[in-house]
Amino acid sequence: MSLSPEVLEPVPVADAAPVEKGVVGRSPGQLAWTRLRRDRTAMISGCTLLLLMLVALAAPLIEVLYGVGPHDEFKELLTRRGAIPLGYAGGVSADHWFGIEPGTGRDIFIRMVYGLRTSIFIALASALVTAGIGVTAGILAGYLGGWVDTVISWITDFALALPFLIFALAIMRPVEMRFYGPRDEVPVWFRVTVLIAIFAAFGWTSTARLVRGQVISLREREFIEAARASGAGLGHILFRQLLPNLWAPILVSFSLAVPAYVTGEAALSFLGIGIVDPTPDFGAMIFRSIAYLQTDPAYVFFPGITIFALVLAFNLFGDALRDALDPKSSR
């Protein structure tokens, strides 16, 4: 059957309406960052943490610009009787912004800068080691189950049952005596290493339990079944499939562990089993200031308010990060 020319003519097509650009999908990380930017508390605490960390990192540069070292003594600025700083508020002046220490005459400001460096380094290193041990133990226990889960859970319960403070008091001195004699000066790096090991021995349990619970809820999901069906090995499933879905609880646990280690390190140094004088440290400074509470209250005020601001900023930022990473939180 033949068709007429009119039938063969192309039918005019109406101009297509311009396609509107839809809303571009955002990843969970982008959504979390958006929530953080909208949270004023998160921004203030985050900026405070960034400032304190920059001060800690730039401690040698600040020492050069300030013109005073953490071990320099200015005993000529102390009274002969009682060694109390001369002047107002513990010797506060243009040369010594936070005054000087009673008895030694050392500058408080520069010692606080180096003390901030000590506290942040120990806390961050301890949190990293803790996260590594806890994530590994939790992901193995949650995915493998069986006797592996039983053994790791038993070790976790045993570590939780140990009293942290008593254990730290009991283990620090014997470890030092094992490697150094009674008259030897213990290096600072050795004390720092032992402190990190003590924190890691007790701190990994909470991360392990959190990760274990998350892995148990994920191990029967479709993408894990697909990975098993494709012949993926154990390492691939644990660290390429499961681990990327655990970053939110791991980051929250890490951000909340750091302030706990800051206060823990200061407490141990206050008791004389952590970082000791003459190494700058907040705990050691607060311990020395107890004897001068009535005569020089500024000596305890400056290190006390600094460690308070550091811990508070970490806690507030950790809470804000938890809310931002929670998909059920209000936008």
C-alpha positions in Angstrom: 0.0 0.0 0.0 1.4 3.4 -1.0 1.3 6.4 1.3 0.5 9.9 0.0 3.1 12.6 0.3 1.1 14.3 3.0 1.4 11.3 5.2 5.2 11.1 4.7 5.7 14.8 5.7 7.3 15.1 9.1 5.1 16.2 11.8 6.3 19.4 13.4 7.4 18.9 17.0 6.7 21.6 19.6 9.7 23.2 21.1 10.9 21.2 24.0 10.6 23.0 27.3 13.9 23.8 28.9 14.9 21.1 31.3 15.1 22.5 34.8 18.2 21.5 36.8 17.1 19.3 39.6 18.5 19.4 43.1 22.0 17.8 43.0 22.2 14.9 45.4 24.6 15.3 48.3 26.7 12.7 50.1 26.4 12.0 53.8 29.6 13.9 54.4 28.3 17.0 52.6 25.1 16.8 54.6 27.1 16.6 57.8 29.3 19.5 56.8 26.2 21.6 56.0 24.7 20.8 59.5 28.1 21.7 61.1 28.2 25.1 59.3 24.7 25.9 60.5 25.5 25.1 64.1 26.9 28.2 65.8 28.2 26.2 68.7 30.1 23.8 66.4 31.7 26.7 64.6 32.8 28.6 67.7 34.2 25.5 69.4 35.8 24.4 66.1 37.5 27.7 65.7 38.7 27.6 69.3 40.2 24.2 68.8 41.9 25.3 65.6 43.4 28.3 67.4 44.7 26.3 70.3 46.2 23.7 68.0 47.9 26.3 65.9 49.4 27.8 69.1 50.6 24.4 70.1 52.2 23.7 66.7 53.8 27.1 66.6 55.3 26.9 70.1 58.9 27.3 68.9 58.0 30.3 66.7 56.1 31.9 69.6 59.1 31.4 71.8 61.3 33.2 69.3 58.8 36.1 68.9 58.1 36.3 72.6 61.8 36.3 73.5 61.5 34.0 76.5 62.0 30.2 76.8 60.1 27.8 78.9 63.1 27.1 81.2 64.3 30.7 81.5 64.3 32.0 85.1 63.8 35.5 86.3 64.4 35.2 90.0 65.3 38.9 90.2 61.5 39.6 89.8 60.7 37.5 93.0 60.6 38.7 96.6 63.4 37.5 98.8 61.0 36.2 101.4 58.7 33.5 100.1 59.8 34.0 96.4 56.5 35.6 95.5 56.4 37.5 92.1 56.7 41.3 92.4 54.1 43.5 90.8 50.4 43.0 90.1 48.6 39.7 89.6 51.7 37.5 89.9 54.1 39.7 88.0 51.9 40.4 84.9 53.7 42.9 82.7 54.5 43.7 79.1 57.4 41.3 79.2 55.5 38.5 81.0 52.0 38.4 79.8 50.7 35.9 82.4 53.2 36.7 85.1 56.0 34.4 86.4 56.0 31.3 88.6 56.5 31.7 92.3 59.7 30.1 93.5 61.3 29.5 90.1 60.6 32.8 88.3 59.8 31.0 85.0 57.4 32.7 82.5 53.9 31.2 82.8 52.7 32.2 79.3 55.4 30.4 77.4 55.2 27.4 79.7 51.5 27.2 79.0 52.1 27.3 75.3 54.5 24.3 75.5 52.1 22.6 78.0 49.3 22.9 75.5 51.6 21.2 73.0 52.3 18.4 75.4 48.6 17.8 76.3 47.3 17.9 72.8 50.0 15.6 71.4 49.4 13.0 74.1 45.6 13.2 73.8 45.6 12.9 70.0 48.2 10.1 69.9 46.3 8.2 72.6 43.0 8.7 70.7 44.6 7.5 67.4 46.0 4.3 69.0 42.8 3.7 70.9 40.7 4.1 67.7 43.0 1.7 65.8 42.8 -1.0 68.4 39.1 -0.6 69.1 38.1 -0.5 65.4 40.1 -3.6 64.6 38.8 -5.6 67.6 35.2 -4.5 67.1 35.1 -5.2 63.4 36.6 -8.6 63.9 34.3 -9.5 66.8 31.2 -8.2 65.0 31.8 -9.9 61.7 33.4 -13.2 62.6 31.3 -13.9 65.7 31.7 -17.2 67.4 34.7 -17.9 69.5 36.5 -14.7 68.2 33.6 -12.6 69.5 33.6 -14.4 72.8 37.4 -13.9 73.4 37.3 -10.2 72.4 34.2 -9.6 74.5 35.9 -11.3 77.5 39.0 -9.2 77.1 36.8 -6.1 76.8 35.0 -6.9 80.0 38.3 -7.6 81.8 39.7 -4.3 80.7 36.6 -2.5 81.9 36.8 -4.1 85.3 40.3 -2.8 85.9 40.4 0.5 87.9 42.3 3.0 85.6 43.7 5.2 88.3 45.0 2.4 90.6 46.4 0.6 87.6 48.2 3.7 86.4 49.6 4.4 89.8 50.8 0.8 90.2 52.4 0.4 86.7 54.1 3.7 86.0 57.0 3.5 88.5 57.8 -0.2 88.0 58.0 0.3 84.2 60.4 3.2 84.8 62.5 1.1 87.1 62.6 -1.7 84.6 64.5 0.4 82.1 66.1 3.1 84.2 67.9 3.1 87.6 66.7 5.0 90.7 69.1 7.8 90.1 68.7 8.0 86.3 66.7 10.8 84.7 63.7 9.3 82.9 63.5 10.9 79.4 60.3 12.8 78.5 59.7 10.6 75.4 59.6 7.5 77.6 57.0 8.9 80.0 54.9 10.1 77.0 55.1 6.6 75.5 54.1 4.9 78.7 51.2 7.3 79.2 49.9 6.6 75.6 50.2 2.9 76.3 48.2 3.2 79.5 45.5 5.2 77.9 45.3 2.8 74.9 45.1 -0.2 77.3 41.9 1.2 78.9 40.4 3.4 76.2 39.9 1.0 73.3 37.0 -0.9 74.9 34.3 1.7 74.3 35.2 2.0 70.6 35.3 -1.8 70.2 31.9 -2.2 71.7 30.4 0.6 69.5 32.0 -0.8 66.3 31.0 -4.4 67.2 27.3 -3.4 67.5 27.4 -1.5 64.2 29.0 -4.4 62.4 26.5 -6.9 63.7 23.7 -4.7 62.1 25.6 -4.4 58.8 27.0 -7.9 58.2 23.7 -9.3 56.8 23.1 -6.4 54.5 22.8 -6.9 50.7 26.1 -5.3 49.8 28.0 -7.7 52.2 26.1 -10.7 50.7 27.1 -9.5 47.2 30.7 -9.2 48.3 30.7 -12.7 49.6 29.1 -14.0 46.5 31.7 -12.3 44.3 34.4 -14.2 46.2 35.8 -11.2 48.1 38.3 -12.0 50.8 38.0 -11.3 54.5 40.2 -8.2 54.4 38.3 -6.7 51.5 34.9 -7.2 53.3 36.2 -5.8 56.6 38.1 -2.8 55.4 36.7 -2.0 52.0 33.0 -2.8 52.6 32.3 -2.5 56.3 34.8 0.2 57.4 33.5 3.0 55.1 30.1 2.6 56.7 31.6 3.0 60.2 33.3 6.4 59.9 30.5 8.3 61.6 30.5 6.5 65.0 34.4 6.2 64.8 34.7 10.0 64.4 32.3 10.7 67.2 34.1 8.3 69.5 37.4 9.9 68.6 36.3 13.4 69.2 34.9 12.6 72.6 37.9 10.5 73.6 40.4 13.4 73.1 39.1 15.6 76.0 39.0 12.6 78.3 42.7 12.0 77.6 43.5 15.7 78.1 42.0 15.6 81.6 43.4 12.1 82.3 47.0 13.2 81.4 46.6 16.4 83.5 45.3 14.3 86.5 48.2 11.8 86.3 50.7 14.7 86.0 49.0 16.3 89.0 49.6 13.1 91.0 53.3 13.1 89.9 53.2 9.9 87.7 52.8 11.6 84.4 54.8 14.5 82.9 56.9 16.0 85.7 58.8 19.2 86.2 60.7 20.9 84.5 58.8 19.7 81.4 55.9 22.2 80.8 52.6 20.5 81.6 49.2 21.8 82.8 48.9 19.1 85.5 52.3 19.8 86.9 51.7 23.5 86.9 48.4 23.2 88.7 50.0 20.9 91.3 52.7 23.5 92.0 50.2 26.3 92.2 48.3 24.6 95.1 50.9 26.0 97.6 50.4 29.6 96.3 46.5 29.7 96.1 46.3 32.5 98.7 49.5 34.5 97.8 49.4 34.1 94.0 46.0 33.0 92.7 46.9 34.0 89.1 49.3 31.1 89.0 46.5 28.6 89.1 44.0 30.7 87.2 45.7 30.9 83.8 46.6 27.1 83.3 43.2 26.2 84.9 41.1 28.3 82.6 43.2 27.2 79.5 42.7 23.5 80.1 39.0 24.2 80.9 38.5 26.0 77.6 40.4 23.2 75.7 38.3 20.4 77.2 35.0 22.3 76.8 35.7 23.1 73.2 36.5 19.4 72.4 33.3 18.3 74.2 31.1 20.8 72.5 32.5 20.0 69.1 32.2 16.3 69.7 28.5 16.7 70.6 27.9 18.9 67.5 29.7 16.4 65.3 27.5 13.6 66.7 24.4 15.5 65.9 25.7 16.4 62.4 26.5 12.8 61.5 23.2 11.4 62.9 20.9 11.0 59.8 17.9 11.2 62.1 18.7 14.5 63.6 16.7 17.6 62.6 18.0 19.6 59.7 
